[in-house]
Amino acid sequence: MNVLNKKVLKGLSFTLLSFMLVSLIACSQGTAENSSSEEGNGDTVELVAATINPSDSHLAQTLNAFAKEIEEQSDGAIKVKVHTGGTVGNASSLYQSVISGDIDFIYSDTGWFAEHNPIFNILSTNYLFKDQEHFESIVNSGDKLSYFEDALVESPGLKTIMYAGGLERNIISTFPIESIDDLKGQAMRSGGSSAELEWWQNLGANPTSIDFNEVYSAIQTGVAEGSQNSLDAMIEQRFGEVAKYVARTQHNLSLGFVVMNNERYESLSQEHKDAIQRAADKVQPEYISKAFEMAEANMETLENEFDVTFTNPDRDELIEKSRIQTTELAEEYGVTDAIEEIFN
């Protein structure tokens, strides 16, 4: 029996050891490796970045360019592995993973941050920015969004490294939109955020919450008569096959954050932090500018490949209705001054 027990114990020990080794390999970005890198012993710091955006999308390209620039600015001392297209998780799991530190960087829109701090619903409202010049003056200024950056560090512990976006959002629909009156009573797809649902309601539409990957079929089957998306998303998802009108409302110039787990960031040497900041300073303005430049080409694609017709509704009433929501939320959360920084 003693011999048998020893054999069983030995077998169990081997199995347990094998499991631990596999786990350690799978978690190659784990604490032990990171710690050795951060002690300044010359080892390469390896970081992981992720986004749900497809590899050929502008936002995924932005993240890839950022990763490459970090390696160059650090002279190879930092390497960033980028996962695109949701290959390591959906938007929710990526958000939780960067909070837990299992992933170092993610690109995220502001809607996810509202889970921990509802003030971020304000940044999801529309017509915050007048045009490209105004947008770039805010994100490239270095301090206009500091209130929100500080809030992210406090909860859920995320460091804002870089801004991305600049893609204009418009309304694609099965019917032409010449004015706000054309939206009255129409079934429009909304994402899950309360801010977007309320926005549609303020415009007189009848919104219904539908997952992004179900928008095509929802429009095709008549569950929804339209959606609001960036032009490149309309092309990538082939929405033009089921909806033939795009109202160029330009109601939203996408504001996205590239964030890093703050504890991971603070564990880096100052030299490594500086390299990351230099990379951000170079990539951010370049790729935001590219996003604005893409609009005309995307419009041509929608017109020529999908036979989509563009309309140009009067934006004055759209802006008026949208600003009501922004102002009310700012007052509710006591951040009027922070929002005035953007409007002014």
Beta strands, then each sheet from edge to edge (+ up, - down):
strand 1: 45-50
strand 2: 78-83
strand 3: 105-109
strand 4: 158-173
strand 5: 187-190
strand 6: 206-209
strand 7: 226-230
strand 8: 245-261
strand 9: 309-311
sheet 1: 2+ 1+ 3+ 8- 4+ 7-
sheet 2: 2+ 1+ 3+ 8- 9-
sheet 3: 5+ 6+
end
